[in-house]
Amino acid sequence: QELQDYLVEVHRLLSETADNVLAKSKLPQEHHSMYRQIVYAAAWQESCWRQFVKKGAKLAPLASTTGDVGMMQVNRTTWRSLYDVTGLNGDISYNSFAGAEILHYYLTRYAIPKKEDKQPGGHLARATYSAYNAGPGGLGRYRGVRQAPVWKKVDEAFWSKFQAVSGGQEFAVKSCYGS
């Protein structure tokens, strides 16, 4: 019953988070809108905008078997020296900020400098998410570079979500909830 209100609040949180990262960034203005869209789409792809799931009668942090946690599915092992694991697990604001910073890192340190938008079939958002999901070595994965079929599905799912978001349909995340 409260789903729409929840999604509006998470949208506000993600928007503020992206703005906070951009405020301390040197990312050219021309990429700001795309960066915000990457944040919305990545949070949708990773968790359907959820930090917690119900386990029996209790809420537990959304966690994968590979150590990824929370709304942005930040890997607790990979990023433990930069981010507080307790915050990643239990604080949706902290987790979204960590994920947004990591996305910004991959966009500004890898996708843009490596000119992913100039590659055949290239796109900065797709490259950023591929690196977010697989590390810097996965930057070109979405273009078929060292891509297994399972990762092709992941990259295509992100691209579909990104296209919806860039078309102003970020609340299509509601489809995750069967409503």
Beta strands, then each sheet from edge to edge (+ up, - down):
strand 1: 52-55
strand 2: 58-61
strand 3: 68-69
strand 4: 74-75
sheet 1: 1+ 2-
sheet 2: 3+ 4-
end
